[in-house]
Amino acid sequence: MNIIPKVKKITKKGNKIHFNIPLKIQKEECPFDFEAIFSPCKNLFQLTDSSGVIHFIHDMNLEHEAYILEVTDQGIQIASSSASGSLYGLYTLYQLLNQDDIYEMEIEDFPDLKIRGIMIDISRNKIPTMDQMMEMISEFSFMKINHLQFYVEGFSFYIKSLPAGEYLTPMTIEEFCYLQDYAAKLGIDLVPNMNGLGHMTDWLSLDEYKHLAEKEDGFIAWGHHFKASTLNPLDPSSLKLVKTMYRELLSRSQSEYFNMNLDEPFELGQGKSKEECDRTSKVKVYLDYVTKLSDFVKKYDKEPMMWGDVVVNHPEAFQSIPKNVILCDWGYDFDYPFKDHGLALHRNQVPFLLAPGTSSWNSFASRNKDMKETTFQACISAKQSDGLGVMTTDWGDFGHLQYYPFSLRGFLYCAALSWGENLSDDELNDWLDVYLMNEQGLASTLHHLSTYSELENQYVYNSTLTFQTVMFTDPDLKTPIKLRSDFLKNQILARPMTDKAIQDILNLCEQEKKFLNQKNGLIPEEILNCIRMIEFSVRFQHKMIHQIKLDDQDLYAINHIISKHQILWLQRNRKGGLEQSLSRLISLKEIIEFLLIQV
């Protein structure tokens, strides 16, 4: 029996029972919107005006999302105190009917954590279509996820009061409200999310807001020059801009939470606020800004959330965090100290979420070891330290080149562990094949490819050696081509892959291609283009390391990747952002063309 999340207690009480499919539910008894449920369930269940086989019992003695599922020869009863609990009971029944003969039994089930969340980046180029967002919400509900955020920075969300933004195909407030209503029907709280200190590059690039930058000439990090990204927290106009950005979402949201983010203010204390940061401290200047912004958010009866990276290593500052602000502590590498941080936050009575990641970004195919270890440690630590819950993240750095299926194992693993017990890889893969892939073996392929970074000769934090082919390609086509080419080559030579690592990765890709060559459909095509990116990247690095001249096959390979990426992108996502996603690949193509003509 492979029910995910695993149920707390199952008691078989008698004989096998046969039910006629579809099982009937009387309309008047159904406590949730039946039409909104995970659509495959409608193959086994049906609403009826007459008496049904499935009965829902309202039991106020049960916790909010708990349920008791009882199967007898007289019918099926799902007891709960909420529509969410009733829905989760039905989802468990659906999995039972899909896998096993049904016996007289009783299942008692409830979640370990209050918040079981997912955050999806819709601001690094990739904004899903409304159909895709609704499909995600439906799938997450079936996993018993109850909290969802779409991460916003820049121009991915249309702000009516700030029409100067260079919007492409943004989410609108009307779309957000439609999605929050749809999510609520499925037991999911759609929480508004918008950054308001760091990650302000797009706004600070506009002439009317350049003066608000902490450091107008930008900063250097990871070998790159980056444009100004952080607001000057001491300028009242910075706060005024962010309040304007937040106001419409705050007024239209039904959630009790609002995520201000406020992470990675890279230039803080290096420019206009340097004198004040030196006089007091960087953390104090930061928390003064947090206090002002959180007070504004609280006026809308929301509990503010913020990322923890600026303060989590400064426990002496915990008492200065404004009351009722929830700290979200993120960590995306296998050795991140979630346990220590959870204990420290609990000890200082700071409400918190722990935030692992799918590790899909900066990797093409995810990083299995990091995804599993961060998720496991975050969920266990949240339970041990009385955290509010967990929220796994799915970012889109450096072009958002990963395809949606590569995030699914991370989403499901977090859903399972935040509800209850751990899972094996086989359990994860089998469940995904049955319920989301609709084809045996695809989830195992996703899993196998996500292990390629473990074949590399050097561990890379928050990325992979293979991905550096893309990461260190300058996307600005105005940069002289020789500078782009030399910079990329130097970065590859600084951390060279061994021949063995390259060959092992190519062997893995070849093995998975043999399986995929027999498959058709969107998911196999997405996996194949991921494989093309991995193969191209390691072969390119091999030639750079050994000073082997590129050839027409290299040019064909990158052109094929670009062509396929354009097609696949539009299957799930809006057109806006595609050009930016392609920018590094197109720059890489130009580098190859340049190197081809070198003597």
KOLZADREN-235280 format. One record per residue (C-alpha): residue number from 1; residue in one letter; x, y, z negated. Coordinates in nm, 3 decimals. Layout:
N
     k   r        c1        c2        c3
   NUM   A         X         Y         Z
...
This chain:
599
     k   r        c1        c2        c3
     1   M     0.000     0.000     0.000
     2   N     0.163     0.325     0.117
     3   I    -0.041     0.615    -0.017
     4   I     0.141     0.950    -0.022
     5   P     0.150     1.118    -0.265
     6   K     0.158     0.805    -0.478
     7   V    -0.142     0.775    -0.710
     8   K    -0.096     0.773    -1.087
     9   K    -0.296     0.461    -1.169
    10   I    -0.476     0.197    -0.965
    11   T    -0.676    -0.086    -1.118
    12   K    -0.817    -0.369    -0.908
    13   K    -1.140    -0.491    -1.067
    14   G    -1.287    -0.752    -0.837
    15   N    -1.346    -0.890    -0.492
    16   K    -1.285    -0.758    -0.145
    17   I    -1.568    -0.539    -0.018
    18   H    -1.679    -0.474     0.338
    19   F    -1.814    -0.133     0.435
    20   N    -1.959    -0.031     0.769
    21   I    -1.756     0.243     0.937
    22   P    -1.807     0.536     0.943
    23   L    -1.881     0.571     0.575
    24   K    -2.172     0.808     0.518
    25   I    -2.163     1.118     0.295
    26   Q    -2.489     1.294     0.217
    27   K    -2.458     1.658     0.325
    28   E    -2.609     1.798     0.007
    29   E    -2.356     1.608    -0.207
    30   C    -2.038     1.710    -0.019
    31   P    -1.856     1.972    -0.232
    32   F    -1.617     2.088     0.043
    33   D    -1.644     2.199     0.404
    34   F    -1.646     1.865     0.585
    35   E    -1.585     2.021     0.925
    36   A    -1.253     2.168     0.808
    37   I    -1.095     1.845     0.680
    38   F    -0.796     1.670     0.837
    39   S    -0.960     1.576     1.166
    40   P    -0.860     1.205     1.185
    41   C    -1.068     1.152     0.870
    42   K    -1.380     1.217     1.075
    43   N    -1.324     0.882     1.247
    44   L    -1.398     0.703     0.919
    45   F    -1.639     0.941     0.744
    46   Q    -1.961     1.102     0.859
    47   L    -2.208     1.348     0.713
    48   T    -2.571     1.239     0.699
    49   D    -2.902     1.388     0.588
    50   S    -2.996     1.058     0.425
    51   S    -2.837     0.876     0.133
    52   G    -2.464     0.809     0.168
    53   V    -2.219     0.540     0.062
    54   I    -1.973     0.794    -0.085
    55   H    -2.098     0.994    -0.384
    56   F    -1.929     1.295    -0.542
    57   I    -1.963     1.345    -0.917
    58   H    -1.885     1.675    -1.089
    59   D    -1.691     1.597    -1.408
    60   M    -1.571     1.900    -1.605
    61   N    -1.360     1.677    -1.830
    62   L    -1.111     1.628    -1.547
    63   E    -0.825     1.869    -1.476
    64   H    -0.869     2.109    -1.184
    65   E    -0.721     1.892    -0.904
    66   A    -0.758     1.551    -1.068
    67   Y    -0.998     1.288    -0.939
    68   I    -1.119     0.938    -1.018
    69   L    -1.198     0.719    -0.719
    70   E    -1.415     0.416    -0.798
    71   V    -1.503     0.147    -0.543
    72   T    -1.779    -0.105    -0.624
    73   D    -2.015    -0.321    -0.425
    74   Q    -2.276    -0.051    -0.486
    75   G    -2.073     0.217    -0.310
    76   I    -1.788     0.463    -0.363
    77   Q    -1.777     0.737    -0.624
    78   I    -1.531     1.028    -0.641
    79   A    -1.539     1.222    -0.967
    80   S    -1.366     1.560    -1.000
    81   S    -1.410     1.905    -1.147
    82   S    -1.330     2.092    -0.824
    83   A    -1.376     2.081    -0.449
    84   S    -1.000     2.027    -0.416
    85   G    -1.011     1.721    -0.640
    86   S    -1.299     1.579    -0.438
    87   L    -1.112     1.640    -0.114
    88   Y    -0.795     1.474    -0.246
    89   G    -1.001     1.173    -0.352
    90   L    -1.141     1.146    -0.001
    91   Y    -0.791     1.172     0.150
    92   T    -0.673     0.888    -0.074
    93   L    -0.975     0.680     0.029
    94   Y    -0.894     0.747     0.395
    95   Q    -0.541     0.611     0.346
    96   L    -0.678     0.303     0.170
    97   L    -0.918     0.232     0.455
    98   N    -0.636     0.273     0.708
    99   Q    -0.401     0.025     0.545
   100   D    -0.566    -0.245     0.338
   101   D    -0.873    -0.446     0.273
   102   I    -1.085    -0.262     0.019
   103   Y    -1.138    -0.424    -0.320
   104   E    -1.342    -0.323    -0.619
   105   M    -1.101    -0.080    -0.783
   106   E    -1.051     0.240    -0.972
   107   I    -0.787     0.504    -0.899
   108   E    -0.702     0.780    -1.145
   109   D    -0.488     1.057    -1.002
   110   F    -0.368     1.410    -1.076
   111   P    -0.069     1.630    -0.981
   112   D     0.241     1.678    -1.194
   113   L     0.288     2.043    -1.092
   114   K     0.042     2.330    -1.066
   115   I     0.195     2.483    -0.752
   116   R     0.300     2.254    -0.467
   117   G     0.403     2.492    -0.197
   118   I     0.551     2.543     0.147
   119   M     0.697     2.863     0.291
   120   I     0.741     2.895     0.668
   121   D     0.952     3.166     0.830
   122   I     0.750     3.346     1.098
   123   S     0.995     3.635     1.128
   124   R     1.308     3.486     1.277
   125   N     1.174     3.483     1.633
   126   K     0.916     3.203     1.596
   127   I     0.554     3.297     1.524
   128   P     0.327     2.993     1.566
   129   T     0.002     3.025     1.758
   130   M    -0.321     3.032     1.559
   131   D    -0.396     2.676     1.670
   132   Q    -0.055     2.562     1.546
   133   M    -0.097     2.742     1.214
   134   M    -0.435     2.580     1.160
   135   E    -0.291     2.239     1.247
   136   M    -0.013     2.296     0.992
   137   I    -0.264     2.394     0.724
   138   S    -0.471     2.082     0.795
   139   E    -0.164     1.858     0.773
   140   F    -0.043     2.024     0.453
   141   S    -0.384     1.978     0.293
   142   F    -0.370     1.608     0.377
   143   M    -0.032     1.597     0.197
   144   K    -0.209     1.758    -0.106
   145   I    -0.011     2.082    -0.075
   146   N    -0.201     2.370    -0.239
   147   H     0.015     2.679    -0.178
   148   L     0.136     2.825     0.154
   149   Q     0.331     3.135     0.249
   150   F     0.425     3.271     0.591
   151   Y     0.746     3.469     0.542
   152   V     0.735     3.820     0.689
   153   E     1.012     4.066     0.759
   154   G     1.043     4.311     1.045
   155   F     0.771     4.320     1.306
   156   S     0.614     3.974     1.284
   157   F     0.308     4.116     1.106
   158   Y     0.120     4.411     1.256
   159   I     0.084     4.697     1.009
   160   K    -0.186     4.932     1.135
   161   S    -0.056     5.227     0.936
   162   L     0.294     5.184     1.084
   163   P     0.232     5.167     1.461
   164   A     0.591     5.266     1.543
   165   G     0.707     4.910     1.477
   166   E     0.838     4.728     1.784
   167   Y     0.576     4.454     1.766
   168   L     0.565     4.173     2.021
   169   T     0.300     3.910     1.941
   170   P     0.262     3.962     1.565
   171   M     0.019     3.811     1.321
   172   T    -0.261     4.058     1.250
   173   I    -0.452     4.120     0.928
   174   E    -0.761     3.973     1.094
   175   E    -0.569     3.652     1.170
   176   F    -0.435     3.639     0.815
   177   C    -0.786     3.671     0.672
   178   Y    -0.917     3.400     0.904
   179   L    -0.634     3.167     0.803
   180   Q    -0.677     3.236     0.432
   181   D    -1.047     3.143     0.458
   182   Y    -0.963     2.828     0.652
   183   A    -0.689     2.734     0.405
   184   A    -0.919     2.791     0.107
   185   K    -1.164     2.537     0.250
   186   L    -0.879     2.285     0.239
   187   G    -0.761     2.362    -0.113
   188   I    -0.468     2.580    -0.008
   189   D    -0.392     2.925    -0.144
   190   L    -0.250     3.134     0.143
   191   V    -0.021     3.375    -0.041
   192   P     0.080     3.702     0.128
   193   N     0.454     3.740     0.171
   194   M     0.653     4.042     0.290
   195   N     1.009     4.150     0.218
   196   G     1.073     4.494     0.081
   197   L     1.440     4.569     0.003
   198   G     1.688     4.354     0.194
   199   H     1.611     4.200     0.533
   200   M     1.486     4.540     0.653
   201   T     1.704     4.550     0.966
   202   D     1.422     4.599     1.216
   203   W     1.269     4.892     1.030
   204   L     1.607     5.054     0.963
   205   S     1.684     5.033     1.336
   206   L     1.403     5.281     1.406
   207   D     1.509     5.646     1.417
   208   E     1.247     5.756     1.162
   209   Y     1.378     5.515     0.896
   210   K     1.756     5.499     0.956
   211   H     1.816     5.749     0.678
   212   L     1.666     5.506     0.424
   213   A     1.949     5.255     0.466
   214   E     2.184     5.189     0.175
   215   K     2.471     5.174     0.426
   216   E     2.374     5.312     0.764
   217   D     2.674     5.166     0.948
   218   G     2.591     4.809     0.844
   219   F     2.815     4.542     0.693
   220   I     3.044     4.247     0.770
   221   A     2.952     3.889     0.669
   222   W     3.036     3.539     0.799
   223   G     3.268     3.685     1.059
   224   H     2.999     3.906     1.213
   225   H     2.909     4.272     1.196
   226   F     2.546     4.310     1.092
   227   K     2.327     4.617     1.127
   228   A     2.202     4.795     0.817
   229   S     1.960     4.563     0.638
   230   T     1.904     4.700     0.288
   231   L     1.701     5.000     0.174
   232   N     1.851     5.258    -0.057
   233   P     1.665     5.167    -0.379
   234   L     1.723     5.514    -0.526
   235   D     1.541     5.699    -0.247
   236   P     1.168     5.745    -0.330
   237   S     1.094     5.727     0.042
   238   S     1.215     5.365     0.045
   239   L     0.949     5.272    -0.208
   240   K     0.690     5.476    -0.020
   241   L     0.761     5.285     0.302
   242   V     0.736     4.944     0.134
   243   K     0.412     5.035    -0.042
   244   T     0.267     5.133     0.294
   245   M     0.381     4.799     0.437
   246   Y     0.226     4.602     0.149
   247   R    -0.101     4.791     0.104
   248   E    -0.324     4.623     0.362
   249   L    -0.219     4.268     0.274
   250   L    -0.264     4.342    -0.095
   251   S    -0.613     4.480    -0.044
   252   R    -0.734     4.197     0.182
   253   S    -0.571     3.896     0.017
   254   Q    -0.778     3.664    -0.202
   255   S    -0.472     3.505    -0.364
   256   E    -0.368     3.584    -0.720
   257   Y    -0.005     3.605    -0.601
   258   F     0.204     3.829    -0.374
   259   N     0.563     3.747    -0.276
   260   M     0.776     4.063    -0.259
   261   N     1.087     3.853    -0.177
   262   L     1.356     4.119    -0.251
   263   D     1.636     3.872    -0.179
   264   E     1.981     3.925    -0.032
   265   P     2.021     4.303    -0.056
   266   F     2.368     4.254     0.090
   267   E     2.478     4.619     0.092
   268   L     2.342     4.707    -0.253
   269   G     2.603     4.906    -0.444
   270   Q     2.824     4.954    -0.138
   271   G     2.675     5.277    -0.005
   272   K     2.433     5.537    -0.136
   273   S     2.367     5.354    -0.462
   274   K     2.735     5.279    -0.533
   275   E     2.781     5.557    -0.787
   276   E     2.473     5.453    -0.986
   277   C     2.562     5.083    -0.965
   278   D     2.913     5.159    -1.091
   279   R     2.772     5.374    -1.373
   280   T     2.518     5.116    -1.491
   281   S     2.520     4.789    -1.297
   282   K     2.402     4.650    -0.968
   283   V     2.150     4.427    -1.147
   284   K     2.003     4.723    -1.339
   285   V     1.959     4.930    -1.023
   286   Y     1.798     4.628    -0.859
   287   L     1.560     4.560    -1.150
   288   D     1.459     4.927    -1.173
   289   Y     1.344     4.901    -0.812
   290   V     1.174     4.565    -0.882
   291   T     0.983     4.720    -1.173
   292   K     0.847     5.008    -0.964
   293   L     0.739     4.780    -0.680
   294   S     0.592     4.510    -0.904
   295   D     0.388     4.774    -1.091
   296   F     0.237     4.871    -0.756
   297   V     0.157     4.508    -0.670
   298   K    -0.005     4.451    -1.012
   299   K    -0.251     4.735    -0.944
   300   Y    -0.413     4.496    -0.695
   301   D    -0.449     4.226    -0.964
   302   K    -0.170     4.015    -0.814
   303   E     0.111     3.834    -0.989
   304   P     0.428     3.942    -0.807
   305   M     0.681     3.684    -0.692
   306   M     1.045     3.749    -0.604
   307   W     1.350     3.546    -0.511
   308   G     1.603     3.485    -0.785
   309   D     1.940     3.518    -0.612
   310   V     2.028     3.861    -0.753
   311   V     1.951     3.783    -1.118
   312   V     1.953     3.406    -1.170
   313   N     2.324     3.401    -1.258
   314   H     2.279     3.692    -1.501
   315   P     2.077     3.546    -1.789
   316   E     2.150     3.859    -1.991
   317   A     1.918     4.039    -1.746
   318   F     1.626     3.795    -1.777
   319   Q     1.458     4.004    -2.048
   320   S     1.459     4.302    -1.810
   321   I     1.258     4.121    -1.544
   322   P     0.912     4.281    -1.548
   323   K     0.646     4.082    -1.730
   324   N     0.444     3.837    -1.519
   325   V     0.686     3.852    -1.226
   326   I     0.746     3.497    -1.105
   327   L     1.108     3.420    -1.016
   328   C     1.156     3.186    -0.719
   329   D     1.498     3.022    -0.747
   330   W     1.619     2.896    -0.409
   331   G     1.895     2.650    -0.327
   332   Y     1.955     2.462    -0.004
   333   D     2.267     2.252    -0.065
   334   F     2.298     1.920    -0.243
   335   D     2.489     2.057    -0.543
   336   Y     2.264     2.353    -0.625
   337   P     2.213     2.365    -1.006
   338   F     1.832     2.362    -1.023
   339   K     1.843     2.183    -1.359
   340   D     2.062     2.445    -1.528
   341   H     1.863     2.733    -1.383
   342   G     1.529     2.579    -1.476
   343   L     1.640     2.529    -1.835
   344   A     1.774     2.885    -1.859
   345   L     1.457     3.038    -1.715
   346   H     1.238     2.830    -1.945
   347   R     1.450     2.919    -2.246
   348   N     1.409     3.288    -2.166
   349   Q     1.035     3.253    -2.096
   350   V     1.063     3.366    -1.734
   351   P     0.784     3.214    -1.521
   352   F     0.941     3.043    -1.222
   353   L     0.912     2.832    -0.910
   354   L     1.201     2.626    -0.776
   355   A     1.256     2.647    -0.401
   356   P     1.443     2.374    -0.214
   357   G     1.438     2.353     0.165
   358   T     1.372     2.132     0.463
   359   S     1.731     2.215     0.572
   360   S     1.607     2.223     0.931
   361   W     1.757     2.564     1.011
   362   N     2.122     2.611     1.117
   363   S     2.134     2.241     1.201
   364   F     1.912     2.157     1.503
   365   A     1.785     1.838     1.332
   366   S     1.783     1.909     0.955
   367   R     2.038     1.790     0.700
   368   N     1.891     1.481     0.537
   369   K     2.118     1.465     0.232
   370   D     2.066     1.830     0.141
   371   M     1.691     1.820     0.202
   372   K     1.642     1.514    -0.017
   373   E     1.875     1.617    -0.299
   374   T     1.752     1.976    -0.331
   375   T     1.390     1.864    -0.317
   376   F     1.441     1.588    -0.572
   377   Q     1.633     1.810    -0.814
   378   A     1.389     2.101    -0.777
   379   C     1.083     1.885    -0.844
   380   I     1.237     1.698    -1.137
   381   S     1.373     2.019    -1.291
   382   A     1.041     2.203    -1.253
   383   K     0.869     1.918    -1.438
   384   Q     1.132     1.900    -1.713
   385   S     1.146     2.277    -1.770
   386   D     0.773     2.356    -1.744
   387   G     0.807     2.544    -1.417
   388   L     0.494     2.657    -1.236
   389   G     0.591     2.434    -0.947
   390   V     0.800     2.416    -0.633
   391   M     0.790     2.575    -0.290
   392   T     0.997     2.418    -0.017
   393   T     1.120     2.659     0.248
   394   D     1.162     2.634     0.623
   395   W     1.375     2.917     0.757
   396   G     1.463     3.022     1.111
   397   D     1.815     3.167     1.100
   398   F     2.017     3.205     1.422
   399   G     1.736     3.165     1.672
   400   H     1.497     2.925     1.499
   401   L     1.616     2.651     1.734
   402   Q     1.480     2.357     1.534
   403   Y     1.148     2.209     1.642
   404   Y     0.855     2.166     1.404
   405   P     0.869     1.783     1.372
   406   F     1.217     1.807     1.216
   407   S     1.065     1.988     0.917
   408   L     0.790     1.735     0.849
   409   R     0.997     1.492     0.640
   410   G     1.097     1.779     0.413
   411   F     0.739     1.899     0.378
   412   L     0.610     1.550     0.297
   413   Y     0.892     1.468     0.055
   414   C     0.824     1.788    -0.140
   415   A     0.448     1.722    -0.140
   416   A     0.504     1.372    -0.275
   417   L     0.754     1.461    -0.548
   418   S     0.567     1.770    -0.666
   419   W     0.256     1.554    -0.709
   420   G     0.420     1.247    -0.856
   421   E     0.673     0.972    -0.788
   422   N     0.975     0.943    -0.561
   423   L     0.958     0.774    -0.220
   424   S     1.186     0.559    -0.008
   425   D     1.287     0.665     0.342
   426   D     1.082     0.380     0.486
   427   E     0.772     0.500     0.301
   428   L     0.822     0.854     0.433
   429   N     0.883     0.740     0.788
   430   D     0.598     0.489     0.801
   431   W     0.348     0.744     0.667
   432   L     0.455     1.009     0.918
   433   D     0.429     0.763     1.206
   434   V     0.078     0.657     1.108
   435   Y    -0.077     0.994     1.025
   436   L     0.115     1.268     1.209
   437   M     0.323     1.109     1.486
   438   N     0.060     0.861     1.603
   439   E     0.341     0.641     1.731
   440   Q     0.566     0.392     1.558
   441   G     0.934     0.479     1.531
   442   L     0.935     0.855     1.595
   443   A     0.977     0.943     1.228
   444   S     1.273     0.706     1.199
   445   T     1.432     0.883     1.494
   446   L     1.383     1.220     1.322
   447   H     1.534     1.069     1.008
   448   H     1.837     0.918     1.185
   449   L     1.916     1.242     1.368
   450   S     1.894     1.437     1.043
   451   T     2.190     1.234     0.914
   452   Y     2.432     1.348     1.186
   453   S     2.593     1.608     0.960
   454   E     2.699     1.325     0.728
   455   L     2.918     1.200     1.015
   456   E     3.107     1.530     1.032
   457   N     3.455     1.553     0.885
   458   Q     3.380     1.861     0.674
   459   Y     3.077     1.969     0.470
   460   V     2.936     2.309     0.561
   461   Y     2.708     2.492     0.320
   462   N     2.369     2.585     0.465
   463   S     2.471     2.468     0.812
   464   T     2.671     2.204     1.000
   465   L     2.999     2.196     1.191
   466   T     2.804     2.106     1.503
   467   F     2.582     2.413     1.474
   468   Q     2.878     2.653     1.471
   469   T     2.874     2.642     1.854
   470   V     2.553     2.846     1.831
   471   M     2.613     3.026     1.503
   472   F     2.935     3.190     1.621
   473   T     2.810     3.285     1.966
   474   D     2.754     3.660     1.972
   475   P     2.396     3.713     2.100
   476   D     2.467     4.069     2.215
   477   L     2.520     4.044     2.590
   478   K     2.668     4.395     2.588
   479   T     2.971     4.270     2.394
   480   P     3.258     4.211     2.642
   481   I     3.255     3.849     2.753
   482   K     3.620     3.785     2.666
   483   L     3.562     3.905     2.310
   484   R     3.261     3.674     2.277
   485   S     3.456     3.382     2.420
   486   D     3.765     3.435     2.205
   487   F     3.563     3.484     1.887
   488   L     3.370     3.160     1.939
   489   K     3.682     2.961     2.019
   490   N     3.867     3.097     1.715
   491   Q     3.580     3.007     1.485
   492   I     3.569     2.651     1.621
   493   L     3.945     2.613     1.580
   494   A     3.924     2.742     1.223
   495   R     3.719     2.434     1.127
   496   P     3.791     2.175     1.396
   497   M     3.582     1.862     1.426
   498   T     3.775     1.537     1.449
   499   D     3.747     1.314     1.754
   500   K     3.597     1.043     1.535
   501   A     3.324     1.272     1.403
   502   I     3.238     1.386     1.754
   503   Q     3.223     1.031     1.888
   504   D     3.015     0.908     1.595
   505   I     2.762     1.185     1.652
   506   L     2.747     1.114     2.025
   507   N     2.694     0.744     1.953
   508   L     2.406     0.828     1.720
   509   C     2.246     1.049     1.984
   510   E     2.286     0.781     2.251
   511   Q     2.122     0.523     2.029
   512   E     1.817     0.744     1.965
   513   K     1.787     0.841     2.333
   514   K     1.742     0.476     2.429
   515   F     1.433     0.460     2.210
   516   L     1.297     0.796     2.329
   517   N     1.333     0.714     2.698
   518   Q     1.028     0.490     2.661
   519   K     0.815     0.765     2.504
   520   N     0.601     1.046     2.639
   521   G     0.447     1.350     2.477
   522   L     0.541     1.672     2.303
   523   I     0.722     1.527     2.001
   524   P     0.953     1.298     2.204
   525   E     1.033     1.593     2.432
   526   E     1.117     1.812     2.133
   527   I     1.343     1.543     1.990
   528   L     1.517     1.496     2.325
   529   N     1.597     1.865     2.357
   530   C     1.732     1.864     2.003
   531   I     1.960     1.577     2.105
   532   R     2.074     1.776     2.409
   533   M     2.169     2.066     2.181
   534   I     2.366     1.840     1.948
   535   E     2.546     1.662     2.233
   536   F     2.628     1.986     2.412
   537   S     2.757     2.148     2.092
   538   V     2.999     1.871     1.995
   539   R     3.125     1.825     2.353
   540   F     3.185     2.198     2.385
   541   Q     3.381     2.198     2.060
   542   H     3.582     1.895     2.172
   543   K     3.692     2.082     2.484
   544   M     3.777     2.398     2.292
   545   I     3.982     2.205     2.035
   546   H     4.176     2.006     2.297
   547   Q     4.199     2.289     2.553
   548   I     4.009     2.088     2.814
   549   K     3.869     2.297     3.097
   550   L     3.492     2.321     3.116
   551   D     3.316     2.195     3.428
   552   D     2.983     2.223     3.611
   553   Q     2.830     1.955     3.388
   554   D     2.867     2.188     3.092
   555   L     2.689     2.464     3.279
   556   Y     2.414     2.223     3.386
   557   A     2.372     2.105     3.026
   558   I     2.321     2.453     2.880
   559   N     2.087     2.553     3.164
   560   H     1.879     2.240     3.106
   561   I     1.857     2.313     2.732
   562   I     1.748     2.673     2.799
   563   S     1.486     2.566     3.053
   564   K     1.337     2.300     2.824
   565   H     1.347     2.528     2.519
   566   Q     1.136     2.787     2.699
   567   I     0.872     2.527     2.787
   568   L     0.866     2.360     2.445
   569   W     0.855     2.689     2.257
   570   L     0.526     2.789     2.417
   571   Q     0.359     2.461     2.326
   572   R     0.339     2.567     1.959
   573   N     0.445     2.932     1.938
   574   R     0.367     3.278     2.065
   575   K     0.576     3.424     2.344
   576   G     0.706     3.711     2.134
   577   G     1.045     3.614     1.993
   578   L     1.133     3.361     2.262
   579   E     1.376     3.600     2.431
   580   Q     1.554     3.658     2.100
   581   S     1.564     3.284     2.026
   582   L     1.730     3.226     2.361
   583   S     1.985     3.506     2.322
   584   R     2.266     3.292     2.177
   585   L     2.206     3.014     2.428
   586   I     2.214     3.263     2.716
   587   S     2.530     3.422     2.576
   588   L     2.680     3.073     2.553
   589   K     2.589     3.015     2.916
   590   E     2.772     3.337     3.011
   591   I     3.078     3.223     2.813
   592   I     3.080     2.894     3.006
   593   E     3.051     3.079     3.337
   594   F     3.340     3.304     3.231
   595   L     3.560     3.010     3.127
   596   L     3.484     2.821     3.449
   597   I     3.656     3.087     3.659
   598   Q     3.961     3.120     3.435
   599   V     4.281     2.980     3.583
